């Protein structure tokens, strides 16, 4: 009997050890614990995601300096809070953000609170019911907090330089341009991956079957991808430039290649933080849609953060990162029990339309698309160690070709999909490409490869369910074997960044 027990324990140990040592053929740790990447015949690889989040994830959030404190009035606090924000925003700027402390207690806000200047932290004293609780009483679809600068990105199209390489692979940070000498180190540039009619045709998006009324096929004019980057090196001899974050879709001369051009965004704000708040929307019935819609909306902003907040009963999201926002970190937040009809356009718990953003350690309950990107989202973006329960739809890219997202250790009791959605919505088509699902868990998943592109599902636990339309599977490795090493791709990549900074 003892011998049988010893053998059983030994076999269990061996199985666990083998599971713990499962690796991917695309990226794995070498004997020195350094990440080693496989490249296909064109040089495409799983990209580096470490440039995401506040200050590229290598700087702590500032503590700031306390300049004002708000206490509950027992009535409507909208005017008091907005006036306080406006007056503090008009104080002389310093390198240290100004802090408004919303002390513990119960507050009532009836309309949107706007933050439109840099260097301001709104800090509560806890996201639990006994912390700083803000009840939002709006009776129409409204944002509670709007963090938003002014204007839009201005690209210098007249100074655009063509990418000189015939093919720049996924994950590349260096490539040749026609006149490299025209660029400078630390210069912000847009790297544009050009879309053409021939590319749209070759991925089948000019012929989406059974389009519904109001739907349409894709048009190349709307599918250029503009990656915001910073030049880190210029080699005038070779004609190459190096950028701070990789390209999240290949640039192929066959399909128009790419352009590099200077840009500015003068109205974009920075160094705004939201911390330690509980936000609760009132509502009138379980399908009421005229109430708080987004707890926090971020647009025309960079290097901002949201941490330790809870949003309860909002119809759309806890945090919605707009397409004009970048380098935003959202961590340790919860989107709980939204109130709305359960159908399209609702319950996108943590929605990301911008690039270079990080959503980490967040939870969602009773949402639909809980960790989601929209159309033509450029990436990189990362969702890491997030959990969704009681889900009503799927996690992943939602429609029209988002690129360069890492879903790292995401757990859901619903679906995870990166697929051709065909005629769904208004002609969604391929939801995304170059999506990496790493050590994720869900009930089911449909991860498919678009033509000439990849989607990866590595270390997944759950069922491969396929999809509505017949498309080839993406790259599936180590399914239902207990995960792969490294346990977290994002953390492993960041570990190498930190090692390089020492």
C-alpha positions in Angstrom: 0.0 0.0 0.0 2.8 2.4 0.9 4.6 1.6 -2.3 1.4 2.4 -4.3 1.0 5.7 -2.5 4.7 6.6 -3.2 4.3 5.8 -6.9 1.0 7.8 -7.1 2.6 10.8 -5.4 5.6 10.5 -7.7 3.4 10.4 -10.8 1.4 13.4 -9.7 4.7 15.3 -9.0 5.9 14.4 -12.5 2.7 15.5 -14.2 2.7 18.8 -12.3 6.3 19.3 -13.1 5.7 18.6 -16.8 2.8 21.0 -16.8 4.8 23.7 -15.1 7.5 23.4 -17.8 5.2 23.6 -20.9 6.5 26.3 -23.2 5.3 28.0 -26.4 7.1 27.6 -29.7 6.6 31.4 -30.2 8.1 32.8 -27.0 9.8 31.0 -24.2 12.5 31.5 -21.5 16.0 30.3 -22.4 18.5 28.8 -20.0 19.3 32.2 -18.7 15.7 33.1 -18.1 15.7 35.5 -21.0 12.8 35.6 -23.4 13.4 34.0 -26.7 11.1 34.8 -29.7 10.4 32.7 -32.7 10.1 34.6 -36.0 8.3 33.3 -39.1 9.9 33.5 -42.6 9.0 37.2 -42.9 10.3 38.1 -39.5 6.9 38.4 -37.7 6.9 37.6 -34.0 4.9 38.0 -30.9 5.6 41.7 -30.1 6.9 43.4 -27.0 4.1 45.0 -25.0 6.2 46.9 -22.4 5.6 50.5 -23.6 2.0 50.5 -22.3 0.6 52.4 -19.4 1.4 55.5 -17.3 5.0 56.5 -18.2 5.5 53.2 -20.0 5.0 51.3 -16.8 8.3 52.2 -15.3 7.3 55.1 -13.1 5.1 55.0 -10.0 2.0 57.2 -9.8 2.9 60.5 -8.2 1.6 61.2 -4.6 1.0 64.9 -5.4 0.5 67.7 -2.9 -2.7 68.3 -1.1 -4.2 71.7 -2.0 -7.9 71.2 -1.1 -10.4 69.0 0.7 -14.1 68.4 0.0 -16.5 67.3 2.8 -20.1 66.0 2.3 -22.7 68.7 2.3 -25.8 66.5 2.7 -27.2 68.0 -0.6 -26.2 68.2 -4.2 -22.4 68.5 -4.4 -22.1 69.0 -8.2 -21.4 72.7 -8.1 -19.1 72.6 -5.1 -16.9 69.8 -6.7 -16.7 71.4 -10.1 -15.9 74.8 -8.7 -13.2 73.3 -6.5 -11.7 71.5 -9.5 -11.8 74.7 -11.6 -10.2 76.9 -8.9 -7.4 74.4 -8.2 -6.8 74.0 -11.9 -6.2 77.8 -12.1 -3.4 77.6 -9.5 0.2 78.0 -10.8 1.4 74.8 -12.5 4.3 72.9 -10.8 6.0 69.6 -11.6 4.0 68.0 -8.7 0.3 67.3 -9.4 -2.2 69.0 -7.2 -4.5 66.8 -5.0 -8.1 67.4 -4.2 -9.1 65.0 -1.4 -12.7 64.0 -1.3 -13.0 62.9 2.2 -14.8 59.8 3.4 -18.6 60.1 3.3 -21.6 60.2 0.9 -21.9 62.7 -1.9 -24.5 63.4 -4.6 -23.6 64.5 -8.1 -26.2 65.2 -10.7 -24.3 66.1 -13.9 -20.9 65.5 -15.4 -17.8 66.7 -13.6 -15.2 67.9 -16.1 -11.4 67.8 -15.7 -9.7 69.6 -18.6 -6.2 70.6 -17.3 -3.1 68.7 -16.5 -1.6 67.9 -13.1 -4.7 67.1 -11.0 -5.4 64.2 -8.8 -8.9 63.4 -7.5 -8.4 61.2 -4.5 -11.0 59.6 -2.3 -10.7 57.6 0.9 -11.8 54.2 -0.2 -13.9 52.4 -2.9 -15.9 50.4 -0.4 -19.3 51.3 1.0 -17.7 53.0 4.0 -15.3 55.0 1.8 -15.9 57.9 -0.5 -19.2 57.2 -2.1 -20.5 59.3 -4.9 -24.1 58.8 -6.0 -24.7 59.9 -9.5 -28.3 61.0 -10.0 -28.3 61.9 -13.8 -31.6 61.2 -15.6 -30.0 60.9 -19.0 -27.0 58.9 -20.4 -24.1 60.8 -18.8 -20.5 60.5 -17.8 -19.8 61.1 -14.1 -16.2 62.2 -14.7 -14.9 63.4 -18.0 -11.1 63.7 -18.2 -10.6 65.4 -21.6 -8.2 67.9 -23.1 -8.9 69.9 -26.3 -8.3 69.6 -30.0 -7.0 66.6 -31.9 -3.8 65.1 -33.2 -2.2 67.2 -35.9 -0.1 65.1 -38.4 2.4 66.9 -40.6 1.4 65.1 -43.8 3.6 67.4 -45.9 6.7 66.1 -44.1 5.8 62.4 -44.4 8.6 60.1 -45.4 7.9 56.8 -47.1 9.1 53.6 -45.4 11.9 52.3 -47.6 11.8 48.6 -46.7 9.6 46.3 -48.8 8.3 44.6 -45.7 8.4 45.7 -42.0 7.4 42.7 -39.9 5.1 42.6 -36.8 7.1 43.5 -33.7 9.8 45.6 -35.5 11.1 48.7 -33.8 13.7 49.6 -36.5 13.2 50.1 -40.3 14.5 52.3 -43.1 12.9 55.5 -44.3 13.5 57.5 -47.4 15.3 60.4 -45.7 16.2 59.4 -42.2 18.3 62.5 -41.7 15.1 64.6 -41.5 14.2 63.0 -38.1 15.6 63.6 -34.7 15.9 61.5 -31.5 13.0 62.1 -29.1 10.8 63.4 -31.9 7.2 62.2 -31.7 6.1 60.6 -35.0 3.1 58.8 -36.4 4.0 55.6 -38.2 1.2 55.0 -40.6 0.3 51.6 -42.0 -1.5 52.4 -45.2 -4.7 50.5 -46.1 -5.5 49.8 -49.8 -8.4 48.4 -51.7 -6.4 45.3 -52.6 -5.7 44.6 -49.0 -9.4 44.9 -48.1 -10.2 42.5 -51.0 -7.5 40.0 -50.0 -8.9 39.6 -46.5 -12.4 39.3 -47.8 -13.9 42.5 -46.2 -15.2 43.9 -49.5 -17.6 41.0 -49.7 -19.1 40.4 -46.3 -22.0 38.0 -46.8 -25.7 38.7 -46.0 -25.2 42.3 -44.9 -28.1 43.7 -43.0 -29.9 47.0 -43.6 -27.6 49.8 -42.7 -24.5 47.6 -42.9 -21.6 48.0 -45.3 -18.4 46.4 -46.5 -15.1 47.9 -45.4 -13.6 50.9 -47.2 -9.8 51.3 -47.3 -10.1 55.0 -46.8 -11.0 54.5 -43.2 -8.5 51.8 -42.3 -5.1 53.5 -42.2 -3.5 52.7 -38.8 -1.7 55.6 -37.2 0.8 54.4 -34.5 2.0 57.1 -32.2 5.7 56.6 -31.4 8.9 58.4 -30.3 12.1 58.1 -32.2 14.9 56.7 -30.0 17.7 56.5 -32.6 18.5 57.7 -36.1 21.2 56.0 -38.2 21.9 58.3 -41.0 24.4 56.0 -42.6 21.9 53.1 -43.0 18.9 55.3 -43.3 17.1 53.6 -40.5 15.2 54.9 -37.5 14.3 53.2 -34.2 11.1 53.8 -32.3 10.1 53.3 -28.7 7.4 50.6 -29.3 7.0 48.0 -32.0 4.7 48.2 -35.0 1.6 46.1 -34.3 0.9 45.2 -38.0 3.3 44.5 -40.8 3.9 47.2 -43.4 4.0 45.5 -46.8 4.8 47.5 -50.0 2.4 45.2 -51.8 -0.4 46.8 -49.8 0.9 50.4 -49.8 3.7 50.1 -47.3 4.0 52.9 -44.6 4.7 56.5 -43.9 6.5 58.3 -41.0 5.5 61.9 -40.2 5.9 64.3 -37.3 2.8 65.1 -35.2 1.7 67.3 -32.4 -1.3 67.3 -30.0 -1.1 70.6 -28.2 -4.4 70.3 -26.3 -3.7 66.9 -24.9 -3.6 66.9 -21.0 -1.5 64.7 -18.7 -0.8 63.7 -15.1 -4.4 63.4 -14.1 -5.3 60.7 -11.6 -8.5 59.2 -10.1 -8.2 57.2 -7.0 -10.1 55.5 -4.1 -13.7 56.2 -5.1 -17.0 54.4 -5.1 -19.4 55.6 -7.8 -23.0 54.5 -7.8 -25.5 55.4 -10.5 -29.2 55.7 -9.5 -31.7 54.1 -11.9 -35.4 53.5 -12.4 -36.0 49.9 -13.1 -33.7 47.1 -14.3 -33.8 48.2 -18.0 -33.5 51.9 -17.4 -31.1 53.5 -19.9 -31.5 57.2 -18.9 -28.9 57.4 -16.1 -25.2 57.2 -15.4 -23.5 55.7 -18.5 -19.8 55.9 -18.0 -18.2 56.4 -14.6 -15.0 57.8 -16.1 -14.3 58.8 -19.7 -10.8 59.6 -20.8 -10.0 61.4 -24.1 -7.3 63.8 -25.4 -5.1 62.7 -22.5 -1.8 60.8 -21.9 0.1 59.6 -18.9 -3.0 59.5 -16.7 -4.2 56.8 -14.3 -7.3 55.4 -12.5 -6.8 53.1 -9.5 -8.9 51.6 -6.8 -12.3 52.7 -8.0 -15.6 50.9 -8.2 -18.4 51.7 -10.5 -21.9 50.3 -9.7 -24.9 50.2 -12.0 -23.5 52.4 -14.8 -25.0 51.4 -18.1 -21.8 51.3 -20.2 -18.5 51.2 -18.4 -16.4 51.9 -15.4 -13.6 53.4 -17.5 -13.8 54.2 -21.2 -10.5 55.1 -22.8 -11.1 57.0 -26.0 -9.1 56.8 -29.3 -7.3 60.1 -28.5 -5.9 58.8 -25.2 -2.6 56.9 -24.7 -0.4 55.7 -21.9 -3.3 55.3 -19.5 -3.1 52.8 -16.6 -6.3 51.5 -15.0 -5.7 49.1 -12.2 -7.5 47.5 -9.2 -10.9 48.7 -10.4 -14.4 47.1 -10.5 -17.4 47.5 -12.8 -20.3 45.9 -11.0 -23.9 45.1 -12.0 -24.6 47.6 -14.8 -28.2 48.6 -15.4 -29.3 48.5 -19.1 -31.0 46.4 -21.7 -28.7 43.5 -22.4 -27.9 44.1 -26.0 -25.4 45.8 -28.3 -23.7 49.1 -27.3 -24.1 48.4 -23.6 -22.0 47.0 -20.7 -18.5 47.5 -22.1 -17.0 47.3 -18.6 -13.4 48.4 -19.5 -13.3 49.7 -23.0 -10.1 50.8 -24.8 -10.1 52.6 -28.1 -6.6 54.2 -27.7 -3.1 52.9 -27.8 -0.3 52.2 -25.3 -2.8 51.5 -22.5 -2.8 49.1 -19.6 -5.8 47.7 -17.8 -4.6 45.5 -14.9 -6.1 43.6 -11.9 -9.7 44.7 -12.7 -13.0 42.9 -12.2 -16.3 43.0 -13.9 -19.6 41.5 -12.9 -22.8 41.2 -15.1 -21.2 42.9 -18.1 -21.2 42.1 -21.8 -17.9 43.0 -23.4 -15.9 43.3 -20.2 -12.3 43.8 -21.5 -12.7 45.0 -25.1 -11.3 47.1 -27.9 -13.1 48.7 -30.8 -12.5 49.4 -34.5 -9.0 50.2 -35.9 -7.4 50.3 -32.4 -3.7 50.5 -33.1 -2.0 49.0 -30.0 -0.1 48.0 -28.2 -2.7 47.6 -25.4 -2.6 45.2 -22.5 -5.3 43.6 -20.3 -3.6 41.7 -17.5 -4.9 39.6 -14.6 -8.5 40.7 -15.0 -11.6 38.7 -14.1 -15.2 38.7 -15.4 -18.1 36.8 -13.9 -21.8 36.5 -14.9 -20.9 37.6 -18.4 -23.4 38.2 -21.2 -21.1 38.3 -24.2 -17.4 37.9 -25.0 -14.0 39.4 -24.2 -11.6 40.4 -27.0 -11.5 42.7 -30.0 -15.0 43.7 -30.9 -15.0 44.7 -34.6 -13.1 46.0 -37.6 -9.5 45.1 -37.1 -8.0 46.1 -33.8 -4.3 45.2 -33.7 -1.7 44.4 -31.1 -3.6 43.5 -27.9 -2.3 41.2 -25.1 -4.8 39.4 -23.0 -2.6 38.1 -20.2 -4.1 35.8 -17.5 -7.7 36.9 -18.1 -10.4 34.7 -16.5 -14.0 34.7 -17.5 -17.0 32.4 -17.1 -18.1 33.4 -20.7 -16.3 33.6 -24.0 -13.1 34.9 -25.4 -13.1 35.6 -29.1 -10.9 37.0 -31.9 -12.8 36.1 -35.0 -14.5 37.0 -38.2 -17.8 38.5 -37.0 -19.1 38.7 -40.5 -22.3 40.6 -40.9 -22.8 41.1 -37.1 -23.6 44.6 -36.0 -23.2 46.9 -39.0 -20.7 44.6 -40.8 -18.1 44.0 -38.1 -16.0 41.5 -40.1 -12.6 40.6 -38.7 -12.6 41.8 -35.1 -8.9 41.9 -34.7 -5.5 40.7 -35.7 -2.2 40.1 -33.8 -4.1 39.4 -30.6 -2.3 37.4 -28.0 -4.2 35.4 -25.4 -1.7 34.1 -22.8 -2.7 31.7 -20.0 -6.3 32.7 -20.1 -9.3 30.8 -18.8 -12.9 30.9 -20.1 -15.8 28.6 -20.9 -15.2 28.8 -24.6 -13.1 30.6 -27.1 -13.0 31.2 -30.9 -9.5 32.4 -31.8 -9.0 32.4 -35.6 -6.3 33.6 -38.0 -7.3 36.3 -40.5 -5.8 36.0 -44.0 -2.1 36.9 -43.9 -2.2 37.5 -40.1 -2.0 35.8 -36.7 -4.0 35.5 -33.5 -2.5 33.4 -30.7 -4.2 31.5 -27.9 -1.4 30.0 -25.8 -1.8 28.2 -22.5 -5.6 28.4 -22.7 -8.0 26.5 -20.4 -11.4 26.1 -21.9 -13.2 24.8 -25.0 -12.4 25.7 -28.6 -15.9 26.4 -30.0 -15.1 27.6 -33.5 -17.2 30.5 -34.7 -20.3 31.4 -36.8 -18.3 31.6 -40.0 -15.8 28.9 -41.0 -12.4 30.4 -40.7 -9.0 28.7 -39.8 -8.0 28.4 -36.2 -5.4 30.8 -34.9 -2.3 29.6 -33.2 -3.4 27.3 -30.4 -0.7 25.9 -28.1 -0.7 24.1 -24.8 -4.5 24.0 -24.5 -5.9 22.6 -21.2 -2.5 21.5 -19.8 -2.2 24.0 -16.9 -0.6 27.0 -18.6 2.8 27.8 -20.1 6.0 29.4 -18.9 6.4 32.3 -18.3 3.3 32.4 -16.2 2.7 36.0 -17.3 4.1 37.3 -20.7 3.6 40.9 -19.7 5.4 40.5 -16.4 8.2 38.6 -18.0 8.7 41.3 -20.6 8.6 44.0 -17.9 11.2 42.1 -15.9 13.6 42.5 -18.7 12.9 46.2 -18.9 13.6 46.6 -15.2 16.8 44.6 -15.5 17.9 46.9 -18.3 17.3 50.0 -16.1 19.5 48.8 -13.3 
